Amino acid sequence: METLGYRIRKIRELLSLNQSELAIRMGLGGPTVISKYEKNQVEPNISTLTKISELGAGIFKSGKISLDWLLTGEGEMQKQEKLGNEDTELTELIEKIRYIWRYGGFEEEVRLRGTAEKLYNLVLKNRQKEEEEQKEDDY
């Protein structure tokens, strides 16, 4: 069974980076951290996983690696981008919430509240925008 560490290593190898280069690109302390991730000795936090996901720009034209694939190995490695910034932002927030819900501790739960609030505000903003567009279409 493929582990999170295996998938991190796979991404690193697809980028043709060694552990030191990946650590530098991600702003981490050094290759030891990457080694621990790849050996499943330490699990990266959501911020680090998001950075790993964003490294997909070096692999795919769409620019992102699916957090679902990264965490579970299920689905496609390449994140399928939706049209529009709001859809992309909404999808990213949902993926972060999903990760925190499954794997987070108390500190991550505190972050979840902030992420949930952002999600709620984004949904309201999208609804208002859709209502305004509908009104314009009605005229």
MDTraj code that builds the backbone (N, CA, C; nanometers):
import mdtraj as md
import numpy as np

residues = "MET GLU THR LEU GLY TYR ARG ILE ARG LYS ILE ARG GLU LEU LEU SER LEU ASN GLN SER GLU LEU ALA ILE ARG MET GLY LEU GLY GLY PRO THR VAL ILE SER LYS TYR GLU LYS ASN GLN VAL GLU PRO ASN ILE SER THR LEU THR LYS ILE SER GLU LEU GLY ALA GLY ILE PHE LYS SER GLY LYS ILE SER LEU ASP TRP LEU LEU THR GLY GLU GLY GLU MET GLN LYS GLN GLU LYS LEU GLY ASN GLU ASP THR GLU LEU THR GLU LEU ILE GLU LYS ILE ARG TYR ILE TRP ARG TYR GLY GLY PHE GLU GLU GLU VAL ARG LEU ARG GLY THR ALA GLU LYS LEU TYR ASN LEU VAL LEU LYS ASN ARG GLN LYS GLU GLU GLU GLU GLN LYS GLU ASP ASP TYR".split()
xyz = np.array([
    [0.0840, -0.1190, 0.0000],
    [0.0000, 0.0000, 0.0000],
    [0.0886, 0.1255, 0.0000],
    [0.0543, 0.2191, -0.0850],
    [0.1286, 0.3440, -0.0909],
    [0.0960, 0.4299, 0.0310],
    [0.1980, 0.4845, 0.0914],
    [0.1811, 0.5700, 0.2085],
    [0.1957, 0.7163, 0.1687],
    [0.1627, 0.8044, 0.2611],
    [0.1822, 0.9472, 0.2379],
    [0.3290, 0.9747, 0.2066],
    [0.4180, 0.9127, 0.2822],
    [0.5613, 0.9309, 0.2587],
    [0.6034, 0.8882, 0.1194],
    [0.5472, 0.7763, 0.0736],
    [0.5773, 0.7281, -0.0617],
    [0.5324, 0.8306, -0.1656],
    [0.4133, 0.8873, -0.1454],
    [0.3610, 0.9844, -0.2419],
    [0.4439, 1.1134, -0.2417],
    [0.4910, 1.1548, -0.1242],
    [0.5784, 1.2727, -0.1181],
    [0.7073, 1.2449, -0.1950],
    [0.7628, 1.1265, -0.1759],
    [0.8853, 1.0903, -0.2475],
    [0.8607, 1.0872, -0.3986],
    [0.7460, 1.0332, -0.4381],
    [0.7122, 1.0256, -0.5803],
    [0.7073, 1.1659, -0.6418],
    [0.6468, 1.2591, -0.5710],
    [0.6397, 1.3974, -0.6193],
    [0.7802, 1.4553, -0.6319],
    [0.8610, 1.4346, -0.5285],
    [0.9985, 1.4859, -0.5304],
    [1.0756, 1.4308, -0.6497],
    [1.0597, 1.3010, -0.6743],
    [1.1308, 1.2387, -0.7862],
    [1.0793, 1.2884, -0.9212],
    [0.9478, 1.3109, -0.9324],
    [0.8930, 1.3659, -1.0567],
    [0.9466, 1.5065, -1.0836],
    [0.9776, 1.5781, -0.9776],
    [1.0343, 1.7125, -0.9904],
    [1.1854, 1.7091, -1.0103],
    [1.2427, 1.5897, -1.0065],
    [1.3883, 1.5706, -1.0190],
    [1.4657, 1.6497, -0.9139],
    [1.4160, 1.6447, -0.7903],
    [1.4805, 1.7139, -0.6793],
    [1.5339, 1.6126, -0.5790],
    [1.6435, 1.6477, -0.5114],
    [1.6853, 1.5659, -0.3981],
    [1.6176, 1.6228, -0.2731],
    [1.6370, 1.5577, -0.1599],
    [1.5681, 1.6008, -0.0385],
    [1.6084, 1.7423, 0.0036],
    [1.7342, 1.7767, -0.0125],
    [1.7807, 1.9125, 0.0229],
    [1.7131, 2.0178, -0.0636],
    [1.7055, 1.9913, -0.1930],
    [1.6442, 2.0871, -0.2854],
    [1.4958, 2.1052, -0.2557],
    [1.4278, 1.9951, -0.2241],
    [1.2856, 2.0050, -0.1908],
    [1.2665, 2.0842, -0.0615],
    [1.3492, 2.0582, 0.0375],
    [1.3401, 2.1312, 0.1644],
    [1.3595, 2.2813, 0.1421],
    [1.4556, 2.3174, 0.0586],
    [1.4806, 2.4588, 0.0286],
    [1.3608, 2.5196, -0.0432],
    [1.3090, 2.4501, -0.1405],
    [1.1957, 2.5008, -0.2183],
    [1.0723, 2.5219, -0.1302],
    [1.0586, 2.4380, -0.0277],
    [0.9423, 2.4471, 0.0606],
    [0.9679, 2.5350, 0.1824],
    [1.0905, 2.5829, 0.1982],
    [1.1217, 2.6675, 0.3124],
    [1.1308, 2.5904, 0.4427],
    [1.1725, 2.4644, 0.4349],
    [1.1860, 2.3809, 0.5543],
    [1.3316, 2.3778, 0.5985],
    [1.3538, 2.3278, 0.7188],
    [1.4859, 2.3273, 0.7795],
    [1.5954, 2.2592, 0.7009],
    [1.5680, 2.1461, 0.6433],
    [1.6718, 2.0747, 0.5710],
    [1.6235, 1.9387, 0.5254],
    [1.7134, 1.8597, 0.4672],
    [1.6748, 1.7304, 0.4107],
    [1.6247, 1.6303, 0.5149],
    [1.6626, 1.6491, 0.6415],
    [1.6190, 1.5566, 0.7459],
    [1.4669, 1.5561, 0.7585],
    [1.4073, 1.6743, 0.7482],
    [1.2612, 1.6846, 0.7579],
    [1.1959, 1.6067, 0.6441],
    [1.2435, 1.6254, 0.5231],
    [1.1884, 1.5550, 0.4070],
    [1.2075, 1.4049, 0.4241],
    [1.3228, 1.3639, 0.4713],
    [1.3503, 1.2221, 0.4936],
    [1.2496, 1.1625, 0.5915],
    [1.2201, 1.2355, 0.6977],
    [1.1233, 1.1867, 0.7976],
    [0.9829, 1.1773, 0.7383],
    [0.9476, 1.2728, 0.6522],
    [0.8178, 1.2647, 0.5845],
    [0.8125, 1.1394, 0.4977],
    [0.9163, 1.1198, 0.4186],
    [0.9181, 1.0081, 0.3238],
    [0.9219, 0.8725, 0.3942],
    [0.9772, 0.8674, 0.5137],
    [0.9832, 0.7421, 0.5905],
    [0.8627, 0.7260, 0.6828],
    [0.7676, 0.8197, 0.6737],
    [0.6467, 0.8177, 0.7562],
    [0.6782, 0.8256, 0.9048],
    [0.7879, 0.8908, 0.9394],
    [0.8233, 0.9100, 1.0798],
    [0.7563, 1.0346, 1.1363],
    [0.7307, 1.1307, 1.0495],
    [0.6643, 1.2554, 1.0865],
    [0.5616, 1.2853, 0.9786],
    [0.4425, 1.3303, 1.0205],
    [0.3400, 1.3665, 0.9229],
    [0.3381, 1.5180, 0.9055],
    [0.3448, 1.5651, 0.7821],
    [0.3432, 1.7100, 0.7592],
    [0.2099, 1.7716, 0.7995],
    [0.2137, 1.8991, 0.8416],
    [0.0897, 1.9683, 0.8749],
    [0.0218, 2.0163, 0.7465],
    [-0.0953, 2.0746, 0.7600],
    [-0.1740, 2.1142, 0.6429],
    [-0.1012, 2.2200, 0.5603],
    [-0.0299, 2.3090, 0.6252],
    [0.0445, 2.4118, 0.5521],
    [0.1511, 2.3485, 0.4627],
    [0.2225, 2.2514, 0.5161],
    [0.3265, 2.1829, 0.4391],
    [0.2646, 2.1017, 0.3264],
    [0.1533, 2.0348, 0.3544],
    [0.0862, 1.9566, 0.2500],
    [0.0378, 2.0468, 0.1367],
    [-0.0099, 2.1645, 0.1726],
    [-0.0535, 2.2595, 0.0704],
    [0.0647, 2.3027, -0.0157],
    [0.1798, 2.3271, 0.0472],
    [0.3004, 2.3632, -0.0289],
    [0.3402, 2.2501, -0.1237],
    [0.3317, 2.1265, -0.0742],
    [0.3643, 2.0111, -0.1591],
    [0.2687, 2.0065, -0.2777],
    [0.1399, 2.0280, -0.2505],
    [0.0393, 2.0278, -0.3566],
    [0.0709, 2.1327, -0.4624],
    [0.1163, 2.2480, -0.4183],
    [0.1457, 2.3573, -0.5107],
    [0.2704, 2.3316, -0.5948],
    [0.3517, 2.2359, -0.5548],
    [0.4695, 2.2001, -0.6347],
    [0.4291, 2.1353, -0.7672],
    [0.3025, 2.1025, -0.7803],
    [0.2533, 2.0416, -0.9029],
    [0.2756, 2.1263, -1.0261],
    [0.3000, 2.2561, -1.0076],
    [0.3267, 2.3435, -1.1221],
    [0.4488, 2.2960, -1.1995],
    [0.5380, 2.2258, -1.1317],
    [0.6556, 2.1731, -1.1989],
    [0.6307, 2.0413, -1.2691],
    [0.5092, 1.9865, -1.2505],
    [0.4754, 1.8562, -1.3086],
    [0.3612, 1.8681, -1.4087],
    [0.2554, 1.9397, -1.3700],
    [0.1333, 1.9465, -1.4499],
    [0.1066, 2.0886, -1.4980],
    [0.0412, 2.0991, -1.6117],
    [0.0021, 2.2307, -1.6627],
    [-0.1012, 2.2960, -1.5722],
    [-0.1880, 2.2153, -1.5101],
    [-0.2915, 2.2714, -1.4232],
    [-0.2318, 2.3311, -1.2966],
    [-0.1111, 2.2876, -1.2615],
    [-0.0391, 2.3532, -1.1543],
    [-0.0562, 2.3008, -1.0138],
    [-0.1401, 2.2019, -0.9904],
    [-0.1579, 2.1541, -0.8534],
    [-0.1689, 2.0025, -0.8486],
    [-0.1302, 1.9507, -0.7333],
    [-0.1470, 1.8090, -0.7034],
    [-0.2658, 1.7991, -0.6091],
    [-0.3526, 1.7050, -0.6319],
    [-0.4714, 1.6878, -0.5495],
    [-0.4330, 1.6535, -0.4057],
    [-0.4864, 1.7314, -0.3100],
    [-0.4630, 1.6994, -0.1688],
    [-0.5266, 1.5662, -0.1324],
    [-0.6399, 1.5340, -0.1933],
    [-0.7022, 1.4033, -0.1674],
    [-0.6080, 1.2908, -0.2071],
    [-0.5489, 1.3012, -0.3253],
    [-0.4552, 1.1978, -0.3693],
    [-0.3339, 1.1938, -0.2770],
    [-0.2824, 1.3100, -0.2425],
    [-0.1648, 1.3173, -0.1570],
    [-0.1910, 1.2502, -0.0222],
    [-0.3078, 1.2741, 0.0357],
    [-0.3400, 1.2193, 0.1678],
    [-0.3786, 1.0724, 0.1650],
    [-0.4560, 1.0337, 0.0637],
    [-0.5149, 0.8991, 0.0651],
    [-0.4638, 0.8076, -0.0449],
    [-0.4083, 0.8655, -0.1501],
    [-0.3687, 0.7855, -0.2655],
    [-0.4849, 0.7551, -0.3577],
    [-0.6029, 0.8054, -0.3252],
    [-0.7228, 0.7797, -0.4052],
    [-0.7432, 0.8916, -0.5066],
    [-0.8004, 0.8552, -0.6191],
    [-0.8281, 0.9531, -0.7234],
    [-0.7052, 0.9812, -0.8070],
    [-0.7111, 1.0922, -0.8768],
    [-0.6030, 1.1314, -0.9668],
    [-0.5004, 1.2173, -0.8937],
    [-0.3758, 1.2023, -0.9322],
    [-0.2691, 1.2834, -0.8738],
    [-0.2853, 1.4303, -0.9125],
    [-0.3211, 1.4532, -1.0363],
    [-0.3350, 1.5892, -1.0869],
    [-0.4688, 1.6462, -1.0436],
    [-0.4637, 1.7632, -0.9830],
    [-0.5859, 1.8308, -0.9424],
    [-0.6520, 1.8896, -1.0651],
    [-0.7803, 1.8624, -1.0820],
    [-0.8556, 1.9185, -1.1933],
    [-0.9079, 2.0549, -1.1513],
    [-0.8561, 2.1571, -1.2133],
    [-0.8962, 2.2934, -1.1794],
    [-1.0340, 2.3236, -1.2365],
    [-1.1127, 2.3934, -1.1583],
    [-1.2424, 2.4401, -1.2042],
    [-1.2250, 2.5809, -1.2591],
    [-1.3219, 2.6246, -1.3337],
    [-1.3158, 2.7595, -1.3885],
    [-1.3483, 2.8602, -1.2796],
    [-1.2776, 2.9687, -1.2785],
    [-1.3064, 3.0767, -1.1857],
    [-1.2270, 3.0677, -1.0573],
    [-1.1824, 3.1832, -1.0104],
    [-1.1041, 3.1892, -0.8874],
    [-1.1848, 3.1474, -0.7659],
    [-1.3138, 3.1829, -0.7623],
    [-1.3954, 3.1480, -0.6476],
    [-1.4075, 2.9963, -0.6339],
    [-1.4275, 2.9265, -0.7462],
    [-1.4378, 2.7810, -0.7416],
    [-1.3081, 2.7184, -0.6930],
    [-1.1959, 2.7691, -0.7407],
    [-1.0656, 2.7164, -0.6998],
    [-1.0440, 2.7403, -0.5518],
    [-1.0737, 2.8598, -0.5065],
    [-1.0562, 2.8935, -0.3654],
    [-1.1475, 2.8084, -0.2782],
    [-1.2708, 2.7890, -0.3218],
    [-1.3661, 2.7066, -0.2480],
    [-1.3169, 2.5629, -0.2385],
    [-1.2690, 2.5079, -0.3479],
    [-1.2178, 2.3711, -0.3493],
    [-1.0992, 2.3567, -0.2552],
    [-1.0086, 2.4530, -0.2566],
    [-0.8919, 2.4472, -0.1680],
    [-0.9337, 2.4523, -0.0217],
    [-1.0298, 2.5376, 0.0115],
    [-1.0770, 2.5455, 0.1495],
    [-1.1412, 2.4146, 0.1932],
    [-1.2202, 2.3547, 0.1057],
    [-1.2843, 2.2277, 0.1388],
    [-1.1795, 2.1197, 0.1624],
    [-1.0751, 2.1164, 0.0793],
    [-0.9690, 2.0172, 0.0978],
    [-0.8967, 2.0380, 0.2307],
    [-0.8730, 2.1628, 0.2689],
    [-0.8086, 2.1900, 0.3975],
    [-0.8972, 2.1448, 0.5132],
    [-1.0258, 2.1746, 0.5046],
    [-1.1188, 2.1330, 0.6095],
    [-1.1224, 1.9816, 0.6193],
    [-1.1277, 1.9146, 0.5056],
    [-1.1300, 1.7684, 0.5044],
    [-1.0061, 1.7112, 0.5730],
    [-0.8902, 1.7673, 0.5446],
    [-0.7661, 1.7201, 0.6059],
    [-0.7694, 1.7410, 0.7574],
    [-0.8052, 1.8617, 0.8005],
    [-0.8081, 1.8915, 0.9436],
    [-0.9076, 1.8009, 1.0147],
    [-1.0224, 1.7790, 0.9535],
    [-1.1250, 1.6933, 1.0132],
    [-1.0721, 1.5516, 1.0349],
    [-0.9995, 1.4999, 0.9370],
    [-0.9501, 1.3621, 0.9454],
    [-0.8274, 1.3470, 1.0342],
    [-0.7355, 1.4422, 1.0265],
    [-0.6033, 1.4204, 1.0843],
    [-0.5622, 1.5222, 1.1907],
    [-0.6404, 1.6248, 1.2098],
    [-0.5966, 1.7341, 1.2960],
    [-0.6121, 1.7068, 1.4442],
    [-0.5279, 1.7713, 1.5214],
    [-0.5379, 1.7724, 1.6661],
    [-0.6074, 1.8999, 1.7094],
    [-0.5935, 1.9336, 1.8363],
    [-0.6609, 2.0509, 1.8908],
    [-0.6202, 2.1793, 1.8191],
    [-0.4887, 2.1967, 1.7978],
    [-0.4417, 2.3185, 1.7306],
    [-0.5007, 2.3304, 1.5905],
    [-0.5093, 2.2185, 1.5230],
    [-0.5658, 2.2198, 1.3879],
    [-0.7153, 2.2503, 1.3927],
    [-0.7842, 2.2074, 1.4991],
    [-0.9274, 2.2368, 1.5110],
    [-0.9508, 2.3868, 1.5228],
    [-0.8600, 2.4558, 1.5913],
    [-0.8710, 2.6015, 1.6025],
    [-0.8592, 2.6641, 1.4638],
    [-0.7661, 2.6139, 1.3841],
    [-0.7516, 2.6631, 1.2466],
    [-0.8752, 2.6302, 1.1637],
    [-0.9359, 2.5162, 1.1928],
    [-1.0556, 2.4741, 1.1195],
    [-1.1660, 2.5781, 1.1335],
    [-1.1798, 2.6341, 1.2518],
    [-1.2829, 2.7362, 1.2719],
    [-1.2605, 2.8555, 1.1790],
    [-1.1351, 2.8986, 1.1681],
    [-1.1038, 3.0103, 1.0784],
    [-1.1288, 2.9746, 0.9334],
    [-1.0913, 2.8534, 0.8958],
    [-1.1122, 2.8082, 0.7583],
    [-1.2611, 2.7965, 0.7287],
    [-1.3380, 2.7453, 0.8247],
    [-1.4825, 2.7317, 0.8060],
    [-1.5476, 2.8691, 0.7902],
    [-1.4992, 2.9661, 0.8660],
    [-1.5528, 3.1016, 0.8542],
    [-1.5234, 3.1597, 0.7157],
    [-1.4020, 3.1375, 0.6657],
    [-1.3673, 3.1832, 0.5308],
    [-1.4569, 3.1162, 0.4271],
    [-1.4804, 2.9874, 0.4453],
    [-1.5656, 2.9121, 0.3535],
    [-1.7069, 2.9695, 0.3532],
    [-1.7604, 2.9941, 0.4708],
    [-1.8948, 3.0502, 0.4834],
    [-1.9032, 3.1857, 0.4121],
    [-1.8043, 3.2721, 0.4355],
    [-1.8033, 3.4041, 0.3715],
    [-1.7915, 3.3932, 0.2200],
    [-1.7123, 3.2976, 0.1729],
    [-1.6970, 3.2774, 0.0291],
    [-1.8284, 3.2307, -0.0338],
    [-1.8978, 3.1407, 0.0343],
    [-2.0268, 3.0922, -0.0161],
    [-2.1266, 3.2077, -0.0228],
    [-2.1315, 3.2900, 0.0820],
    [-2.2215, 3.4059, 0.0809],
    [-2.1882, 3.5012, -0.0330],
    [-2.0595, 3.5259, -0.0527],
    [-2.0149, 3.6151, -0.1603],
    [-2.0575, 3.5608, -0.2964],
    [-2.0406, 3.4308, -0.3160],
    [-2.0796, 3.3690, -0.4431],
    [-2.2302, 3.3767, -0.4640],
    [-2.3072, 3.3552, -0.3571],
    [-2.4528, 3.3635, -0.3680],
    [-2.4962, 3.5037, -0.4080],
    [-2.4380, 3.6033, -0.3424],
    [-2.4728, 3.7418, -0.3736],
    [-2.4385, 3.7750, -0.5182],
    [-2.3236, 3.7273, -0.5622],
    [-2.2812, 3.7514, -0.7001],
    [-2.3784, 3.6859, -0.7980],
    [-2.4194, 3.5629, -0.7691],
    [-2.5143, 3.4926, -0.8559],
    [-2.6487, 3.5639, -0.8593],
    [-2.6941, 3.6139, -0.7431],
    [-2.8208, 3.6857, -0.7377],
    [-2.8139, 3.8149, -0.8193],
    [-2.7009, 3.8852, -0.8098],
    [-2.6837, 4.0081, -0.8876],
    [-2.6826, 3.9789, -1.0372],
    [-2.6144, 3.8715, -1.0765],
    [-2.6105, 3.8329, -1.2178],
    [-2.7496, 3.7938, -1.2666],
    [-2.8261, 3.7264, -1.1806],
    [-2.9616, 3.6856, -1.2176],
    [-3.0502, 3.8084, -1.2377],
    [-3.0354, 3.9085, -1.1497],
    [-3.1131, 4.0313, -1.1625],
    [-3.0795, 4.1029, -1.2930],
    [-2.9498, 4.1054, -1.3277],
    [-2.9076, 4.1698, -1.4520],
    [-2.9643, 4.0967, -1.5725],
    [-2.9698, 3.9638, -1.5659],
    [-3.0245, 3.8843, -1.6759],
    [-3.1745, 3.9048, -1.6904],
    [-3.2422, 3.9328, -1.5785],
    [-3.3870, 3.9518, -1.5810],
    [-3.4260, 4.0837, -1.6475],
    [-3.3338, 4.1799, -1.6499],
    [-3.3651, 4.3110, -1.7091],
    [-3.3447, 4.3113, -1.8545],
])
top = md.Topology()
chain = top.add_chain()
for i, resn in enumerate(residues, 1):
    res = top.add_residue(resn, chain, resSeq=i)
    for name in ("N", "CA", "C"):
        top.add_atom(name, md.element.get_by_symbol(name[0]), res)
traj = md.Trajectory(xyz[None], top)
